[in-house]
Amino acid sequence: MIKNYILEDHDFNRLRDIVYKEAGIKLSDVKKILMQSRLMKRLRELRLDSFAEYYDYLIENYNEEKINFINLITTNKTDFFRENDHFEFMKNVVLPEYQRRGMKEIRIWSAGCSTGEEPYTIAMVTSEFFGTNKSPEILILSTDIDTQVLQKAKNGVYPEDHLATVDPKYLKKYFATEKNEDDEVYYRVCDSLKESVYFRRLNLLQDEYPMQKKFDIIFCRNVIIYFDRDTQRKLFAKFYDYLKDDGYLLIGHSENITSITEQFVLAGRTIYRKVV
Ligand SMILES: C[S@@+](CC[C@H](N)C(=O)[O-])C[C@H]1O[C@@H](n2cnc3c(N)ncnc32)[C@H](O)[C@@H]1O
């Protein structure tokens, strides 16, 4: 028999405190039903009888279970060429500028990359612009807190309906098609595109990041929307330090930076440039 679990306010409150502490994600009261439905399967897997029991399990097995817990709570919605004017800006403004400067290496960070559509879009745009020659060298560091989405991103295999926003010309050039046992079509990102993209787990909340070198562009789109202002302020300060002088920071179209920091100046729609 399938059990239906009810998430009581008390358990919701202590679980959301952990989400906030671990990932910076602020869950409002209306997210209770969402948390309930996302954790239900995990309770069944663990054969637990209530969310109170799940809380105890999480505390007792904190280091392993917090990974599963956070994986279930994050919202991972993404798309190829999402908020496409950012990629048009790259093509028309940023990459021509880098070409004029004769840059040998371009370092880009997709922070909160989810299942990989964003970094692979960046890889397609840069590859189209510079061609397949190895200069400049393109490095796209792609990070997320969620280990499950990172695994999907590394695999780089997407069902057909995920490719609706990709130009057929790019589909042909950068993906191979394959079918599963049920005859469903999947698209696999080609190796030449994968070569420039590196996936790593990174919690944007952590005090120190392991990267040694600065970036030319940071994409952090549709991530800070889940954070409170204090967390956003700290994150923008870190992005400032991790950007080269004149580097670009791109955030999601529904996100805002201007009321939080004055260290960046507007250069396009939700595109900012580091002020030095
Ligand atoms: C809605 S997706 C956005 C994906 C992509 N940037 C886009 O705009 O299409 C947000 C991603 O941020 C990640 N995320 C949330 N909190 C995070 C944190 N503290 N550290 C790193 N990544 C985080 C989530 O796991 C999720 O994959």
The ligand as an ORCA input file, in Angstrom:
! r2SCAN-3c Opt
* xyz 0 1
  C      17.018     27.020    -11.713
  S      18.605     26.294    -11.889
  C      19.352     27.425    -13.026
  C      20.168     26.728    -14.090
  C      20.809     27.641    -15.134
  N      21.762     28.548    -14.508
  C      19.758     28.402    -15.900
  O      19.587     29.615    -15.690
  O      19.086     27.807    -16.734
  C      19.368     26.737    -10.342
  C      20.546     25.835     -9.963
  O      21.238     26.413     -8.840
  C      21.690     25.365     -8.023
  N      21.955     25.858     -6.650
  C      21.061     26.222     -5.697
  N      21.688     26.562     -4.563
  C      23.020     26.415     -4.795
  C      24.186     26.606     -3.992
  N      24.127     27.014     -2.719
  N      25.387     26.352     -4.553
  C      25.482     25.938     -5.834
  N      24.414     25.735     -6.645
  C      23.195     25.969     -6.127
  C      20.573     24.337     -8.079
  O      21.009     23.033     -7.716
  C      20.102     24.443     -9.522
  O      20.651     23.447    -10.333
*
